[in-house]
């Protein structure tokens, strides 16, 4: 049997990892400024994370949600404390797509409505409802297409208000990324986020904050920078530092009912141990504040490089544009300078390193980026 060929692969085989670095099978060392799509939150193979999982494996790895799992309650309590949402409820699943899928479904249950508002360049996953709310026609199969999702312009308060004035009474939810990831690190304005909250309040719709890449901006949830709260926050990616785990934090006014949501693997013992380890390291190493400070440092350094345009983001969720003779910068950084970064088409480089990346590693990235840009310029002139 062959693998189903859906991934464009770099010809690199990673065999070990530590902190913000990985090594390939020829023992070449790479600086990881991307964390495997923002999954590595506390650094590769963090000792506390590794020990937490080893200890849990010696006890029990899995049983279904048909029994009491105390680790789930421990995780809910810790997550409430760290996020500031102690009065919210937690439903655990396995991925960001599942989190968004369940959030949209729950909003429809709660309101009895069908219409969902999403935004241009938004990305919420590849499962049925999540992909229907994703602004990318190439990954929406015919069976996923639905008239129940309406796409509005991102950061356009007038378009949002006009829509709700006409269709608000039919709208179940608004789903939004406070900082769009796959869409190119586009930051929602405070005015826009506040307008979403106001529209949802006025028309009894559910406000869903897609926070799959939580913890990167100085606050636990980027949505909260605007001074308002969502009804549901979705989480995944770095939640388990590489172990598959996701969840939704649900405001207390949304009531559960047996059978409303469900999952086989979500909230299993190993997943809870991984998520608890991440939260414990975030608290012990003060990583929310560190991510904000080091992100500001990185953005300042990037802003001093003339060839990079439109540097944007918050904390350690950063994007910038490259074009012209520098359009292959990401490829050059990987092949010649052994640095992993992300991309968003057509010409955006995304940076999503571990929350505990050091200033020395940031400086190394900046130096190698300058070198790569100079090499590209020279090759064009030559």
ZADO-769268 format. One record per residue (C-alpha): x, y, z; residue in one letter; residue number from 1. Coordinates in Angstrom, 1 decimal. Layout:
# ZADO-769268
> X:Y:Z:a:NUM
...
***
This chain:
# ZADO-769268
> 0.0:0.0:0.0:x:1
> 1.2:3.5:-0.9:x:2
> 0.5:6.7:0.9:x:3
> -2.3:8.9:-0.5:x:4
> -0.3:11.7:-2.1:x:5
> -1.9:14.9:-0.8:x:6
> 1.0:16.6:0.8:x:7
> 3.8:18.6:-1.0:x:8
> 6.8:17.3:0.9:x:9
> 10.2:18.8:1.6:x:10
> 12.8:16.1:1.1:x:11
> 13.8:16.1:4.8:x:12
> 13.4:13.4:7.4:x:13
> 13.4:14.6:11.0:x:14
> 14.8:12.1:13.5:x:15
> 15.2:14.1:16.7:x:16
> 14.2:17.4:18.3:x:17
> 15.0:19.6:21.3:x:18
> 13.7:23.1:22.2:x:19
> 13.5:25.2:19.0:x:20
> 15.7:22.9:17.0:x:21
> 15.3:19.7:15.0:x:22
> 17.8:17.4:13.3:x:23
> 17.5:15.3:10.2:x:24
> 18.7:11.8:9.5:x:25
> 22.1:13.1:8.4:x:26
> 22.4:15.0:11.7:x:27
> 21.9:18.5:10.1:x:28
> 20.5:20.9:12.6:x:29
> 17.5:23.2:11.7:x:30
> 16.1:26.2:13.6:x:31
> 12.3:25.7:13.9:x:32
> 10.5:29.0:13.4:x:33
> 7.2:27.3:12.5:x:34
> 6.6:24.6:15.1:x:35
> 4.9:22.2:12.6:x:36
> 1.9:24.6:12.0:x:37
> 2.1:26.2:15.5:x:38
> 1.8:22.9:17.2:x:39
> 5.0:23.0:19.2:x:40
> 4.1:25.5:22.0:x:41
> 6.6:24.7:24.8:x:42
> 9.5:23.5:22.6:x:43
> 10.2:20.1:21.2:x:44
> 10.6:17.2:23.8:x:45
> 10.2:19.6:26.8:x:46
> 11.3:17.5:29.9:x:47
> 8.2:18.2:31.8:x:48
> 6.0:17.2:28.9:x:49
> 8.0:14.0:28.2:x:50
> 7.9:13.0:31.9:x:51
> 4.1:13.7:32.2:x:52
> 3.4:11.4:29.2:x:53
> 5.7:8.7:30.4:x:54
> 4.2:8.7:33.9:x:55
> 0.7:8.5:32.4:x:56
> 1.6:5.6:30.1:x:57
> 2.7:3.6:33.1:x:58
> -0.8:4.1:34.6:x:59
> -3.5:4.1:31.8:x:60
> -3.3:5.5:28.3:x:61
> -7.0:5.3:27.3:x:62
> -10.5:4.5:28.2:x:63
> -13.7:5.9:26.7:x:64
> -15.9:8.8:27.9:x:65
> -18.3:6.2:29.5:x:66
> -16.4:6.4:32.8:x:67
> -15.2:9.1:35.2:x:68
> -11.8:10.5:34.0:x:69
> -10.5:12.8:36.8:x:70
> -7.7:14.2:34.5:x:71
> -10.5:15.9:32.5:x:72
> -11.7:17.8:35.6:x:73
> -8.1:18.7:36.4:x:74
> -7.5:20.0:32.9:x:75
> -10.8:22.0:32.9:x:76
> -9.8:23.6:36.3:x:77
> -6.3:24.5:35.1:x:78
> -7.5:25.7:31.7:x:79
> -10.1:27.9:33.4:x:80
> -7.5:29.4:35.8:x:81
> -4.9:30.1:33.1:x:82
> -7.3:31.5:30.5:x:83
> -9.4:33.5:32.9:x:84
> -12.5:31.5:31.9:x:85
> -13.2:29.6:35.2:x:86
> -16.9:29.8:34.7:x:87
> -16.9:28.3:31.2:x:88
> -17.4:24.6:30.4:x:89
> -15.0:22.4:28.6:x:90
> -15.7:19.8:25.8:x:91
> -12.6:17.9:24.7:x:92
> -11.9:16.6:21.2:x:93
> -8.8:15.8:19.1:x:94
> -8.1:18.7:16.6:x:95
> -8.9:22.2:15.6:x:96
> -11.2:21.1:12.8:x:97
> -13.2:19.0:15.4:x:98
> -13.2:21.9:17.8:x:99
> -14.7:24.3:15.2:x:100
> -17.1:21.6:13.9:x:101
> -18.5:21.0:17.4:x:102
> -18.6:24.8:18.2:x:103
> -20.7:25.5:15.1:x:104
> -22.9:22.5:15.7:x:105
> -23.4:23.6:19.4:x:106
> -24.3:27.1:18.3:x:107
> -27.0:25.7:16.0:x:108
> -28.4:23.5:18.7:x:109
> -28.4:26.5:21.1:x:110
> -30.1:28.9:18.8:x:111
> -32.2:26.6:16.7:x:112
> -30.9:28.4:13.6:x:113
> -28.8:27.4:10.5:x:114
> -27.0:30.5:9.2:x:115
> -23.3:30.9:10.0:x:116
> -21.3:34.0:9.3:x:117
> -17.6:33.5:8.4:x:118
> -15.0:35.8:6.8:x:119
> -12.9:36.2:3.7:x:120
> -9.5:34.4:4.0:x:121
> -10.8:32.5:7.1:x:122
> -9.6:29.0:7.7:x:123
> -11.4:26.7:10.2:x:124
> -10.5:23.2:9.2:x:125
> -11.3:20.4:6.8:x:126
> -14.2:18.5:8.3:x:127
> -17.8:19.1:7.0:x:128
> -19.0:22.3:8.8:x:129
> -15.5:23.6:9.5:x:130
> -14.5:23.5:5.8:x:131
> -17.8:24.9:4.7:x:132
> -16.9:28.0:6.9:x:133
> -13.4:28.1:5.3:x:134
> -12.8:30.6:2.5:x:135
> -11.0:28.2:0.1:x:136
> -13.2:26.7:-2.7:x:137
> -10.4:24.3:-3.7:x:138
> -10.8:22.2:-0.5:x:139
> -14.6:22.3:-0.3:x:140
> -16.0:19.1:-1.8:x:141
> -19.4:19.3:-3.4:x:142
> -21.0:17.5:-0.5:x:143
> -19.6:20.2:1.9:x:144
> -21.0:23.1:0.0:x:145
> -23.9:24.8:1.7:x:146
> -26.0:27.9:1.5:x:147
> -26.0:28.1:5.3:x:148
> -22.6:29.8:5.5:x:149
> -22.2:33.4:4.4:x:150
> -18.8:35.0:3.9:x:151
> -18.3:38.7:4.7:x:152
> -15.2:40.8:4.2:x:153
> -12.8:40.5:7.1:x:154
> -12.4:43.7:9.2:x:155
> -15.4:45.4:7.6:x:156
> -17.7:46.6:10.3:x:157
> -20.2:48.2:7.9:x:158
> -20.7:44.9:5.9:x:159
> -21.2:43.0:9.2:x:160
> -23.7:45.5:10.5:x:161
> -25.7:45.6:7.3:x:162
> -25.8:41.8:7.1:x:163
> -27.2:41.5:10.7:x:164
> -29.7:44.2:10.0:x:165
> -31.2:42.0:7.3:x:166
> -30.4:38.4:8.4:x:167
> -29.6:38.6:12.1:x:168
> -32.7:36.8:13.3:x:169
> -31.7:33.8:11.1:x:170
> -28.1:33.7:12.2:x:171
> -26.9:31.0:14.6:x:172
> -23.2:32.1:15.0:x:173
> -20.3:34.2:13.8:x:174
> -17.0:32.4:13.6:x:175
> -13.8:34.5:13.5:x:176
> -10.1:34.2:13.9:x:177
> -8.8:37.3:15.8:x:178
> -5.6:36.7:13.9:x:179
> -6.1:34.8:10.7:x:180
> -3.4:32.1:10.4:x:181
> -3.6:30.3:7.0:x:182
> -5.1:33.5:5.6:x:183
> -1.8:35.3:6.1:x:184
> -1.6:36.6:9.7:x:185
> -4.3:39.3:9.3:x:186
> -5.2:40.9:12.6:x:187
> -8.8:41.8:13.4:x:188
> -9.2:45.4:14.6:x:189
> -10.7:46.0:18.1:x:190
> -13.6:47.8:16.4:x:191
> -14.3:44.7:14.3:x:192
> -14.2:42.3:17.1:x:193
> -16.4:44.5:19.3:x:194
> -18.9:44.9:16.4:x:195
> -19.1:41.1:16.2:x:196
> -19.8:40.9:19.9:x:197
> -22.5:43.6:19.6:x:198
> -24.2:42.0:16.7:x:199
> -24.3:38.6:18.4:x:200
> -25.7:40.2:21.5:x:201
> -28.4:42.1:19.6:x:202
> -29.6:39.1:17.7:x:203
> -28.9:36.3:20.2:x:204
> -26.3:34.7:17.9:x:205
> -23.3:32.7:19.3:x:206
> -19.9:34.4:19.0:x:207
> -17.3:31.7:18.2:x:208
> -13.6:32.7:18.6:x:209
> -11.3:30.4:16.6:x:210
> -8.4:30.3:19.0:x:211
> -6.8:27.1:17.6:x:212
> -3.4:28.8:18.0:x:213
> -4.1:30.1:21.5:x:214
> -1.5:31.6:23.8:x:215
> 0.8:33.4:21.3:x:216
> -0.2:37.0:21.8:x:217
> 0.3:37.9:25.5:x:218
> -3.2:37.0:26.4:x:219
> -4.4:33.4:26.4:x:220
> -7.0:34.2:23.8:x:221
> -6.2:36.8:21.1:x:222
> -9.9:37.6:20.8:x:223
> -9.8:39.1:24.4:x:224
> -7.4:41.9:23.4:x:225
> -10.4:43.7:22.2:x:226
> -12.0:43.9:25.6:x:227
> -14.9:41.5:24.9:x:228
> -15.5:37.8:25.3:x:229
> -16.7:35.1:23.0:x:230
> -19.4:32.6:23.8:x:231
> -17.2:29.7:22.6:x:232
> -13.5:29.5:22.2:x:233
> -12.0:26.7:20.1:x:234
> -8.5:25.3:20.9:x:235
> -6.0:22.8:19.5:x:236
> -2.6:23.0:17.8:x:237
> -0.2:23.8:20.7:x:238
> -2.7:22.5:23.3:x:239
> -0.8:19.2:23.4:x:240
> 2.6:20.2:22.1:x:241
> 2.3:17.6:19.4:x:242
> -0.1:15.2:21.1:x:243
> -3.5:15.4:19.3:x:244
> -5.9:17.2:21.6:x:245
> -8.5:20.0:21.0:x:246
> -11.3:21.5:22.9:x:247
> -14.0:24.2:23.2:x:248
> -14.5:26.5:26.1:x:249
> -18.3:27.2:26.4:x:250
> -19.9:30.1:28.2:x:251
> -22.2:29.1:31.1:x:252
> -25.4:30.3:29.4:x:253
> -25.1:27.5:26.8:x:254
> -26.5:24.4:28.4:x:255
> -25.4:20.8:27.7:x:256
> -27.6:17.8:27.0:x:257
> -26.6:14.1:27.0:x:258
> -25.8:13.0:23.5:x:259
> -25.5:16.6:22.1:x:260
> -21.8:16.2:21.4:x:261
> -19.5:13.1:21.5:x:262
> -16.1:11.7:20.7:x:263
> -14.3:8.4:21.1:x:264
> -10.8:9.6:21.7:x:265
> -11.3:13.2:22.9:x:266
> -10.2:13.8:26.5:x:267
> -8.4:10.5:26.8:x:268
> -5.9:10.1:29.6:x:269
> -2.8:10.7:27.5:x:270
> -4.3:13.8:25.8:x:271
> -5.2:15.3:29.2:x:272
> -1.7:14.6:30.5:x:273
> -0.2:16.3:27.5:x:274
> -2.5:19.4:27.8:x:275
> -1.9:19.7:31.5:x:276
> 1.8:19.5:30.9:x:277
> 1.6:22.4:28.4:x:278
> -0.4:24.6:30.8:x:279
> 1.9:23.8:33.7:x:280
> 4.9:24.9:31.6:x:281
> 3.1:28.0:30.4:x:282
> 2.5:29.1:34.0:x:283
> 5.9:28.0:35.4:x:284
> 7.9:29.6:32.7:x:285
> 5.6:32.7:32.3:x:286
> 5.3:31.9:28.6:x:287
> 2.3:34.2:27.8:x:288
> 4.4:37.3:28.8:x:289
> 7.5:35.9:27.2:x:290
> 5.7:35.3:23.9:x:291
> 4.5:38.9:23.9:x:292
> 7.9:40.3:24.7:x:293
> 9.9:38.1:22.4:x:294
> 7.4:38.6:19.6:x:295
> 7.7:42.4:19.9:x:296
> 11.5:42.0:19.8:x:297
> 11.2:39.8:16.7:x:298
> 8.8:42.2:14.9:x:299
> 11.1:45.2:15.7:x:300
> 14.1:43.3:14.2:x:301
> 12.0:42.4:11.1:x:302
> 10.9:45.9:10.7:x:303
> 14.5:47.1:10.3:x:304
> 14.9:44.9:7.2:x:305
> 14.0:46.9:4.1:x:306
> 13.3:44.0:1.9:x:307
> 10.5:42.7:4.1:x:308
> 7.1:44.4:3.7:x:309
> 3.9:44.7:5.8:x:310
> 5.2:43.1:9.0:x:311
> 2.2:42.2:11.1:x:312
> 0.9:40.1:13.8:x:313
> 0.9:39.9:17.6:x:314
> 3.4:38.2:20.0:x:315
> 4.7:35.1:18.3:x:316
> 2.2:34.9:15.5:x:317
> 3.9:37.0:12.8:x:318
> 3.6:37.4:9.1:x:319
> 5.4:39.5:6.4:x:320
> 5.4:39.8:2.6:x:321
> 8.2:39.0:0.2:x:322
> 8.0:39.6:-3.5:x:323
> 10.0:40.1:-6.6:x:324
> 13.6:38.7:-6.4:x:325
> 12.9:37.7:-2.8:x:326
> 9.9:35.6:-3.4:x:327
> 11.8:32.4:-2.9:x:328
> 13.1:33.5:0.6:x:329
> 11.2:30.7:2.4:x:330
> 12.7:28.0:0.2:x:331
> 16.2:29.6:0.5:x:332
> 16.0:29.7:4.3:x:333
> 15.1:26.0:4.4:x:334
> 17.5:24.6:1.8:x:335
> 20.6:26.8:2.4:x:336
> 20.2:28.1:6.0:x:337
> 18.3:25.2:7.6:x:338
> 15.4:27.2:9.0:x:339
> 11.8:26.1:9.0:x:340
> 9.2:28.9:8.3:x:341
> 5.6:28.8:7.1:x:342
> 3.9:30.3:4.1:x:343
> 0.6:31.7:3.0:x:344
> 0.0:32.2:-0.7:x:345
> 0.9:34.1:-2.7:x:346
> 3.9:35.8:-1.0:x:347
> 3.6:35.6:2.8:x:348
> 6.0:34.1:5.3:x:349
> 4.5:33.0:8.6:x:350
> 6.5:32.7:11.9:x:351
> 5.0:30.5:14.6:x:352
> 7.9:29.4:16.8:x:353
> 7.7:27.8:20.3:x:354
> 6.5:30.2:23.0:x:355
> 9.8:29.8:24.8:x:356
> 12.1:30.6:21.9:x:357
> 15.2:32.4:23.1:x:358
> 16.4:35.9:22.0:x:359
> 19.6:34.3:20.8:x:360
> 17.6:32.0:18.5:x:361
> 15.6:35.0:17.2:x:362
> 18.9:36.9:16.5:x:363
> 20.2:33.9:14.6:x:364
> 17.0:33.8:12.5:x:365
> 17.4:37.5:11.8:x:366
> 21.0:37.2:10.8:x:367
> 20.4:34.3:8.5:x:368
> 17.4:36.0:6.9:x:369
> 19.5:39.1:6.1:x:370
> 22.1:36.8:4.6:x:371
> 19.5:34.9:2.5:x:372
> 18.0:38.2:1.2:x:373
> 21.5:39.5:0.3:x:374
> 22.2:36.2:-1.6:x:375
> 18.9:36.5:-3.5:x:376
> 19.6:40.1:-4.5:x:377
> 23.1:39.2:-5.6:x:378
> 21.9:36.3:-7.7:x:379
> 19.3:38.5:-9.4:x:380
> 21.9:41.2:-10.2:x:381
> 24.3:38.5:-11.4:x:382
***
